[in-house]
Amino acid sequence: MTDSVIFQKRLTARLLVWSALSVVAGAILQWAAAPFWRAFGQQGLGWGVIDAGIALLGQRGLTRKLARGYPAPEQIKDTRMLRRVLWVNAGLDVLYVAGGLKLMDTGGRRDERARGHGAGIVLQGAFLLIFDLVHAVLARRILRGSL
């Protein structure tokens, strides 16, 4: 198995673990008495489901490519594209964090639920920012080794 394939498998597996943790924590928090924690948990549930979908689609696509034969030039091309997507996502992650902070500062002043939703967005966006940046750097290392 090539470094590119291993990288793609690890990336999707890591995202799937995060999504599972988010969904489980979010579900548990739905029993909390405080509206802040229920709202925080709802963000975990929502983001976790979306992240799981992305990870599962990525795994499915990679499995299909491997089954039909996945030549090295295509792997390099896909890794380059994935690296670009990770950088774009990192930019979006900054916006998520900023939006969550804004929600906490505006609506969150008056509404505990809004503050919880904002905090949940900040957590999810911050995790994804780190996740995307780390994986973009790792993808570059793989591409350097593949050239």
Backbone as ProteinMPNN parsed JSONL, in Angstrom:
{"seq_chain_A": "MTDSVIFQKRLTARLLVWSALSVVAGAILQWAAAPFWRAFGQQGLGWGVIDAGIALLGQRGLTRKLARGYPAPEQIKDTRMLRRVLWVNAGLDVLYVAGGLKLMDTGGRRDERARGHGAGIVLQGAFLLIFDLVHAVLARRILRGSL", "coords_chain_A": {"N_chain_A": [[0.85, -1.173, 0.0], [0.543, 2.217, -0.832], [1.996, 5.347, 0.34], [0.197, 7.42, -0.1], [-2.318, 6.167, -0.207], [-2.417, 5.048, 2.365], [-2.373, 7.426, 3.834], [-4.857, 8.589, 3.037], [-6.62, 6.674, 4.057], [-6.089, 6.837, 6.812], [-6.764, 9.511, 7.337], [-9.561, 9.573, 6.821], [-10.392, 7.676, 8.694], [-9.652, 8.895, 11.104], [-11.291, 11.176, 11.035], [-13.743, 9.925, 11.183], [-13.631, 8.822, 13.764], [-13.603, 11.185, 15.316], [-16.116, 12.157, 14.589], [-17.799, 10.181, 15.625], [-17.271, 10.429, 18.375], [-18.253, 13.03, 18.739], [-20.99, 12.702, 18.14], [-21.793, 10.832, 20.1], [-21.157, 12.217, 22.495], [-22.757, 14.459, 22.073], [-25.315, 13.287, 22.078], [-25.476, 12.319, 24.701], [-25.402, 14.737, 26.08], [-27.918, 15.705, 25.59], [-29.517, 15.026, 27.661], [-28.92, 16.757, 29.636], [-29.66, 19.214, 32.119], [-29.268, 21.934, 31.824], [-29.885, 24.444, 29.403], [-27.734, 25.458, 27.894], [-25.866, 23.313, 27.71], [-27.397, 21.37, 26.419], [-27.795, 22.623, 23.936], [-25.131, 22.905, 23.127], [-24.524, 20.206, 22.856], [-26.266, 19.569, 20.764], [-25.016, 20.781, 18.619], [-22.741, 19.155, 18.496], [-23.949, 16.727, 17.77], [-25.051, 17.378, 15.218], [-22.788, 18.288, 13.677], [-21.222, 16.03, 13.96], [-22.666, 14.014, 12.604], [-22.575, 15.018, 9.978], [-19.771, 15.091, 9.551], [-19.261, 12.348, 9.769], [-20.608, 11.398, 7.522], [-19.066, 12.576, 5.484], [-16.587, 11.318, 5.968], [-17.275, 8.604, 5.591], [-18.101, 8.601, 2.909], [-15.668, 9.275, 1.737], [-14.135, 7.017, 2.438], [-15.56, 5.055, 1.073], [-15.238, 5.88, -1.612], [-12.437, 5.594, -1.874], [-12.161, 2.839, -1.457], [-13.487, 1.859, -3.711], [-11.795, 2.824, -5.74], [-9.451, 1.433, -5.165], [-10.343, -1.16, -5.633], [-10.733, -1.243, -8.393], [-8.263, -0.766, -9.288], [-5.75, 1.422, -8.697], [-3.842, 3.588, -9.933], [-0.516, 4.953, -9.459], [-0.047, 7.645, -10.533], [-2.665, 8.688, -10.474], [-3.199, 8.556, -7.766], [-1.39, 10.447, -6.788], [-2.392, 12.753, -8.005], [-4.935, 12.846, -6.783], [-4.158, 13.193, -4.115], [-2.991, 15.701, -4.24], [-5.263, 17.218, -4.891], [-6.827, 16.719, -2.636], [-5.242, 17.942, -0.722], [-5.519, 20.63, -1.487], [-8.252, 20.949, -0.995], [-8.262, 20.586, 1.78], [-6.857, 22.88, 2.608], [-8.641, 24.899, 1.747], [-10.832, 24.192, 3.312], [-9.71, 24.697, 5.825], [-9.641, 27.466, 5.812], [-12.407, 27.95, 5.803], [-12.98, 26.834, 8.27], [-11.892, 28.699, 10.027], [-13.744, 30.719, 9.683], [-16.002, 29.441, 10.733], [-15.296, 29.243, 13.451], [-15.07, 31.975, 14.067], [-17.711, 32.772, 13.562], [-19.078, 31.257, 15.505], [-17.998, 32.394, 17.827], [-18.987, 34.97, 17.526], [-21.74, 34.496, 17.706], [-21.858, 33.62, 20.354], [-21.168, 35.987, 21.595], [-23.134, 37.823, 20.846], [-26.108, 36.912, 20.581], [-25.757, 35.12, 22.63], [-25.43, 36.574, 24.929], [-27.894, 37.059, 25.966], [-29.231, 34.702, 25.786], [-29.003, 31.483, 26.861], [-29.047, 29.142, 25.362], [-28.266, 30.026, 22.79], [-25.666, 30.778, 23.397], [-24.627, 28.264, 24.021], [-24.912, 26.949, 21.54], [-23.178, 28.547, 20.036], [-20.727, 28.047, 21.379], [-20.482, 25.339, 20.84], [-20.152, 25.391, 18.071], [-17.732, 26.751, 17.93], [-16.0, 24.863, 19.152], [-16.206, 22.634, 17.373], [-15.402, 23.838, 14.949], [-12.801, 24.669, 15.647], [-11.542, 22.225, 16.182], [-11.706, 21.081, 13.599], [-10.21, 22.934, 12.16], [-7.584, 22.54, 13.155], [-7.337, 19.823, 12.48], [-7.587, 19.915, 9.643], [-5.403, 21.569, 8.943], [-3.182, 20.091, 9.921], [-3.411, 17.753, 8.37], [-3.167, 18.824, 5.803], [-0.507, 19.616, 5.813], [0.704, 17.113, 6.188], [-0.074, 15.89, 3.805], [1.434, 17.339, 1.989], [3.987, 16.438, 2.634], [3.78, 13.786, 1.8], [3.423, 14.151, -0.939], [5.875, 15.286, -1.611], [7.519, 13.104, -1.249], [6.566, 11.545, -3.273], [7.27, 12.647, -5.669]], "CA_chain_A": [[0.0, 0.0, 0.0], [1.368, 3.416, -0.954], [1.822, 6.377, 1.368], [-1.011, 8.179, -0.412], [-3.477, 5.368, 0.202], [-2.382, 4.998, 3.829], [-2.776, 8.761, 4.28], [-6.299, 8.754, 2.848], [-7.305, 5.785, 5.002], [-5.946, 7.387, 8.163], [-7.53, 10.753, 7.42], [-10.993, 9.282, 6.955], [-10.602, 6.977, 9.969], [-9.569, 9.903, 12.184], [-12.504, 11.992, 10.983], [-14.831, 9.083, 11.657], [-13.518, 8.742, 15.233], [-14.071, 12.459, 15.848], [-17.561, 12.264, 14.393], [-18.448, 9.282, 16.587], [-17.17, 11.077, 19.693], [-19.161, 14.182, 18.732], [-22.373, 12.214, 18.187], [-22.037, 10.221, 21.413], [-21.181, 13.295, 23.493], [-23.944, 15.265, 21.818], [-26.498, 12.547, 22.519], [-25.463, 12.32, 26.169], [-25.712, 16.093, 26.549], [-29.345, 16.011, 25.442], [-30.143, 14.778, 28.963], [-28.496, 17.799, 30.578], [-30.718, 20.134, 32.544], [-28.975, 23.296, 31.372], [-30.058, 24.67, 27.964], [-26.418, 25.642, 27.279], [-25.265, 22.016, 27.394], [-28.211, 20.703, 25.388], [-27.487, 23.278, 22.662], [-23.759, 22.509, 22.814], [-24.627, 18.829, 22.384], [-26.923, 19.543, 19.455], [-23.973, 21.082, 17.642], [-21.945, 17.93, 18.361], [-24.738, 15.77, 16.983], [-25.146, 17.813, 13.824], [-21.472, 18.26, 13.039], [-20.763, 14.641, 13.956], [-23.342, 13.297, 11.519], [-22.022, 15.51, 8.709], [-18.393, 14.597, 9.444], [-19.321, 10.904, 9.514], [-20.976, 11.241, 6.112], [-17.897, 12.911, 4.674], [-15.589, 10.258, 6.148], [-17.749, 7.361, 4.973], [-18.028, 8.766, 1.455], [-14.256, 9.187, 1.383], [-13.722, 5.611, 2.521], [-16.22, 4.333, -0.016], [-14.557, 6.23, -2.863], [-11.106, 4.984, -1.887], [-12.358, 1.394, -1.624], [-13.819, 1.631, -5.131], [-10.593, 3.049, -6.54], [-8.538, 0.319, -4.923], [-10.907, -2.364, -6.245], [-10.57, -1.194, -9.848], [-6.864, -0.468, -9.603], [-5.554, 2.839, -8.376], [-2.451, 3.831, -10.35], [0.237, 5.965, -8.721], [-0.309, 9.028, -10.975], [-3.985, 9.105, -9.99], [-3.062, 8.761, -6.319], [-0.707, 11.734, -6.596], [-3.374, 13.784, -8.387], [-5.951, 12.899, -5.725], [-3.547, 13.749, -2.906], [-2.885, 17.151, -4.49], [-6.607, 17.786, -4.787], [-7.214, 16.632, -1.229], [-4.482, 18.982, -0.018], [-6.187, 21.91, -1.782], [-9.526, 20.946, -0.266], [-7.953, 20.778, 3.197], [-6.528, 24.296, 2.808], [-9.895, 25.659, 1.634], [-11.602, 23.893, 4.522], [-9.093, 25.401, 6.956], [-10.163, 28.833, 5.746], [-13.802, 27.911, 6.256], [-12.971, 26.548, 9.711], [-11.676, 29.981, 10.712], [-15.038, 31.411, 9.65], [-16.885, 28.772, 11.693], [-14.897, 29.665, 14.797], [-15.46, 33.38, 14.206], [-19.169, 32.818, 13.656], [-19.459, 30.749, 16.82], [-17.648, 33.424, 18.815], [-19.94, 36.076, 17.351], [-23.011, 34.051, 18.269], [-21.716, 33.637, 21.815], [-21.072, 37.374, 22.057], [-24.361, 38.589, 20.58], [-27.279, 36.227, 21.126], [-25.379, 34.413, 23.848], [-25.525, 37.455, 26.099], [-29.261, 37.001, 26.48], [-29.829, 33.37, 25.63], [-28.066, 30.407, 27.204], [-28.998, 28.206, 24.232], [-27.438, 30.626, 21.736], [-24.284, 30.669, 23.865], [-24.255, 26.856, 23.864], [-24.72, 26.682, 20.11], [-21.949, 29.222, 19.638], [-19.586, 27.313, 21.934], [-20.388, 24.081, 20.094], [-19.587, 25.71, 16.763], [-16.316, 27.068, 18.148], [-15.273, 23.609, 19.385], [-16.151, 21.852, 16.135], [-14.584, 24.56, 13.985], [-11.4, 24.646, 16.092], [-11.009, 20.887, 15.911], [-11.543, 20.891, 12.156], [-9.097, 23.774, 11.72], [-6.353, 21.808, 13.468], [-7.38, 18.601, 11.677], [-7.324, 20.227, 8.239], [-4.035, 22.073, 8.813], [-2.256, 18.969, 10.114], [-3.482, 16.849, 7.225], [-2.623, 19.514, 4.632], [0.956, 19.518, 5.933], [1.061, 15.714, 5.945], [-0.249, 15.626, 2.368], [2.6, 17.899, 1.305], [5.104, 15.511, 2.844], [3.559, 12.629, 0.933], [3.679, 14.585, -2.32], [7.322, 15.448, -1.776], [8.093, 11.767, -1.385], [6.065, 10.91, -4.483], [7.759, 13.313, -6.885]], "C_chain_A": [[0.901, 1.243, 0.0], [1.09, 4.394, 0.185], [0.541, 7.169, 1.149], [-2.269, 7.443, 0.048], [-3.54, 5.287, 1.729], [-2.853, 6.333, 4.41], [-4.286, 8.948, 4.182], [-7.088, 7.886, 3.822], [-7.25, 6.345, 6.421], [-6.766, 8.657, 8.346], [-9.012, 10.452, 7.637], [-11.286, 8.548, 8.263], [-10.579, 7.962, 11.135], [-10.821, 10.777, 12.212], [-13.699, 11.202, 11.492], [-14.807, 8.938, 13.179], [-14.037, 10.04, 15.855], [-15.583, 12.568, 15.722], [-18.307, 11.37, 15.375], [-18.411, 9.884, 17.989], [-18.138, 12.254, 19.795], [-20.612, 13.741, 18.866], [-22.687, 11.64, 19.566], [-22.123, 11.303, 22.487], [-22.424, 14.161, 23.322], [-25.216, 14.591, 22.282], [-26.587, 12.539, 24.047], [-25.878, 13.691, 26.707], [-27.18, 16.475, 26.365], [-30.116, 15.755, 26.73], [-29.777, 15.828, 30.001], [-29.667, 18.72, 30.91], [-30.519, 21.533, 31.969], [-29.153, 23.426, 29.858], [-28.724, 24.866, 27.229], [-25.863, 24.303, 26.819], [-26.076, 21.233, 26.372], [-27.895, 21.294, 24.007], [-26.068, 22.914, 22.195], [-23.761, 21.094, 22.229], [-25.298, 18.713, 21.022], [-25.94, 19.874, 18.347], [-23.097, 19.842, 17.415], [-22.66, 16.892, 17.519], [-24.729, 16.139, 15.503], [-23.823, 17.727, 13.079], [-20.959, 16.826, 12.945], [-21.382, 13.837, 12.827], [-22.771, 13.721, 10.164], [-20.597, 14.994, 8.507], [-18.358, 13.098, 9.151], [-19.666, 10.642, 8.05], [-19.803, 11.515, 5.189], [-16.854, 11.793, 4.753], [-16.014, 8.973, 5.446], [-17.738, 7.449, 3.453], [-16.584, 8.687, 0.976], [-13.753, 7.758, 1.407], [-14.316, 4.796, 1.379], [-15.536, 4.607, -1.356], [-13.184, 5.594, -2.973], [-11.209, 3.473, -2.103], [-12.657, 1.058, -3.083], [-12.593, 1.807, -6.024], [-9.613, 1.896, -6.378], [-9.029, -0.956, -5.607], [-10.697, -2.391, -7.761], [-9.11, -1.034, -10.265], [-6.667, 1.036, -9.501], [-4.104, 3.189, -8.689], [-1.82, 5.01, -9.603], [-0.02, 7.389, -9.218], [-1.663, 9.562, -10.496], [-3.946, 9.364, -8.48], [-2.421, 10.109, -6.021], [-1.672, 12.884, -6.908], [-4.427, 13.952, -7.283], [-5.401, 13.5, -4.436], [-3.369, 15.255, -3.053], [-4.237, 17.83, -4.326], [-7.076, 17.797, -3.333], [-6.504, 17.714, -0.419], [-5.111, 20.356, -0.259], [-7.503, 22.032, -1.008], [-9.291, 21.195, 1.224], [-7.613, 22.239, 3.485], [-7.773, 25.176, 2.712], [-10.735, 25.442, 2.887], [-11.032, 24.601, 5.74], [-9.558, 26.862, 6.978], [-11.603, 28.915, 6.211], [-13.879, 27.665, 7.762], [-12.755, 27.818, 10.526], [-12.988, 30.761, 10.766], [-16.027, 30.77, 10.621], [-16.58, 29.229, 13.113], [-15.331, 31.114, 15.03], [-16.971, 33.526, 14.348], [-19.672, 32.329, 15.001], [-19.166, 31.754, 17.917], [-18.621, 34.596, 18.743], [-21.297, 35.713, 17.938], [-22.966, 34.064, 19.801], [-21.757, 35.069, 22.35], [-22.38, 38.141, 21.876], [-25.566, 37.914, 21.234], [-26.997, 35.537, 22.445], [-25.418, 35.268, 25.09], [-26.883, 37.333, 26.77], [-29.817, 35.587, 26.556], [-28.776, 32.287, 25.852], [-27.939, 29.391, 26.058], [-28.121, 28.745, 23.113], [-25.966, 30.535, 22.122], [-23.785, 29.233, 23.714], [-24.027, 26.466, 22.411], [-23.423, 27.313, 19.625], [-20.715, 28.483, 20.124], [-19.387, 25.987, 21.199], [-19.775, 24.296, 18.719], [-18.096, 26.015, 16.891], [-15.514, 25.788, 18.326], [-15.118, 22.817, 18.089], [-15.254, 22.532, 15.101], [-13.108, 24.537, 14.348], [-10.78, 23.272, 15.855], [-10.733, 20.712, 14.421], [-10.417, 21.752, 11.595], [-7.77, 23.059, 11.965], [-6.25, 20.559, 12.598], [-6.973, 18.892, 10.232], [-5.896, 20.731, 8.033], [-3.007, 20.946, 8.928], [-2.239, 18.075, 8.885], [-2.998, 17.512, 5.93], [-1.096, 19.455, 4.641], [1.418, 18.091, 5.655], [0.937, 15.36, 4.464], [0.935, 16.178, 1.584], [3.807, 16.979, 1.449], [4.98, 14.285, 1.944], [3.865, 12.992, -0.512], [5.157, 14.788, -2.573], [8.006, 14.094, -1.969], [7.69, 11.09, -2.676], [6.637, 11.505, -5.755], [9.067, 12.748, -7.366]], "O_chain_A": [[1.887, 1.31, 0.734], [0.089, 4.284, 0.893], [-0.128, 7.548, 2.111], [-3.172, 8.046, 0.627], [-4.612, 5.444, 2.314], [-3.634, 6.363, 5.36], [-4.921, 9.41, 5.13], [-8.111, 8.319, 4.352], [-8.247, 6.327, 7.142], [-7.39, 8.855, 9.389], [-9.64, 11.014, 8.535], [-12.328, 8.78, 8.876], [-11.399, 7.867, 12.049], [-11.349, 11.081, 13.282], [-14.572, 11.755, 12.16], [-15.862, 8.933, 13.813], [-14.818, 10.005, 16.807], [-16.255, 13.021, 16.649], [-19.346, 11.768, 15.903], [-19.411, 9.851, 18.708], [-18.771, 12.448, 20.832], [-21.377, 14.34, 19.621], [-23.739, 11.934, 20.134], [-23.052, 11.307, 23.294], [-23.064, 14.547, 24.3], [-26.105, 15.247, 22.824], [-27.665, 12.733, 24.609], [-26.624, 13.779, 27.682], [-27.634, 17.47, 26.93], [-31.247, 16.216, 26.876], [-30.275, 15.789, 31.126], [-30.542, 18.964, 30.08], [-31.486, 22.23, 31.663], [-28.628, 22.606, 29.106], [-28.599, 24.48, 26.067], [-25.438, 24.167, 25.672], [-25.511, 20.513, 25.548], [-27.746, 20.559, 23.031], [-25.843, 22.649, 21.014], [-23.088, 20.821, 21.236], [-24.935, 17.853, 20.218], [-26.019, 19.312, 17.255], [-22.754, 19.521, 16.278], [-22.055, 16.253, 16.658], [-24.434, 15.305, 14.646], [-23.748, 17.163, 11.987], [-20.33, 16.455, 11.955], [-20.692, 13.061, 12.165], [-22.513, 12.879, 9.304], [-20.253, 14.518, 7.426], [-17.522, 12.633, 8.376], [-19.081, 9.764, 7.417], [-19.572, 10.781, 4.228], [-16.305, 11.374, 3.734], [-15.202, 8.327, 4.782], [-17.402, 6.476, 2.779], [-16.305, 8.1, -0.069], [-13.031, 7.332, 0.506], [-13.642, 3.948, 0.794], [-15.285, 3.688, -2.136], [-12.804, 5.109, -4.039], [-10.422, 2.899, -2.855], [-12.134, 0.081, -3.62], [-12.38, 1.03, -6.955], [-9.016, 1.44, -7.354], [-8.224, -1.744, -6.104], [-10.505, -3.46, -8.34], [-8.769, -1.151, -11.442], [-7.358, 1.812, -10.161], [-3.237, 3.1, -7.819], [-2.51, 5.936, -9.176], [-0.198, 8.282, -8.39], [-1.79, 10.738, -10.156], [-4.591, 10.289, -7.987], [-2.85, 10.825, -5.116], [-1.752, 13.86, -6.163], [-4.761, 15.073, -6.902], [-6.105, 14.235, -3.743], [-3.574, 16.002, -2.096], [-4.343, 18.885, -3.701], [-7.655, 18.778, -2.867], [-7.101, 18.327, 0.466], [-5.223, 21.157, 0.67], [-7.817, 23.081, -0.445], [-10.043, 21.938, 1.855], [-8.04, 22.779, 4.505], [-7.942, 26.098, 3.509], [-11.282, 26.39, 3.452], [-11.786, 25.058, 6.599], [-9.833, 27.417, 8.042], [-11.979, 29.841, 6.93], [-14.739, 28.22, 8.446], [-13.358, 27.995, 11.584], [-13.303, 31.388, 11.778], [-16.807, 31.474, 11.264], [-17.484, 29.559, 13.881], [-15.895, 31.436, 16.076], [-17.45, 34.315, 15.162], [-20.589, 32.917, 15.575], [-19.973, 31.951, 18.825], [-19.027, 35.145, 19.768], [-21.93, 36.537, 18.597], [-23.927, 34.471, 20.455], [-22.309, 35.328, 23.419], [-22.695, 39.02, 22.678], [-25.989, 38.309, 22.32], [-27.888, 35.387, 23.28], [-25.438, 34.74, 26.202], [-27.006, 37.484, 27.986], [-30.758, 35.316, 27.301], [-27.79, 32.196, 25.12], [-26.859, 28.851, 25.817], [-27.317, 28.006, 22.545], [-25.116, 30.251, 21.279], [-22.639, 29.015, 23.321], [-23.08, 25.75, 22.087], [-22.659, 26.688, 18.89], [-19.758, 28.309, 19.369], [-18.254, 25.565, 20.966], [-18.976, 23.483, 18.254], [-17.295, 25.588, 16.06], [-14.456, 25.635, 17.715], [-14.017, 22.38, 17.753], [-14.439, 21.874, 14.453], [-12.254, 24.403, 13.472], [-9.645, 23.162, 15.389], [-9.66, 20.254, 14.029], [-9.74, 21.343, 10.652], [-6.929, 22.985, 11.068], [-5.19, 20.274, 12.042], [-6.123, 18.205, 9.667], [-5.247, 20.361, 7.055], [-2.077, 20.861, 8.126], [-1.172, 17.684, 8.412], [-2.473, 16.829, 5.051], [-0.47, 19.266, 3.598], [2.414, 17.884, 4.962], [1.757, 14.611, 3.934], [1.39, 15.557, 0.623], [4.556, 16.77, 0.494], [5.973, 13.808, 1.395], [4.5, 12.218, -1.228], [5.64, 14.483, -3.663], [8.949, 13.964, -2.75], [8.368, 10.173, -3.139], [6.498, 10.912, -6.824], [9.602, 13.205, -8.377]]}, "name": "protein", "num_of_chains": 1, "seq": "MTDSVIFQKRLTARLLVWSALSVVAGAILQWAAAPFWRAFGQQGLGWGVIDAGIALLGQRGLTRKLARGYPAPEQIKDTRMLRRVLWVNAGLDVLYVAGGLKLMDTGGRRDERARGHGAGIVLQGAFLLIFDLVHAVLARRILRGSL"}
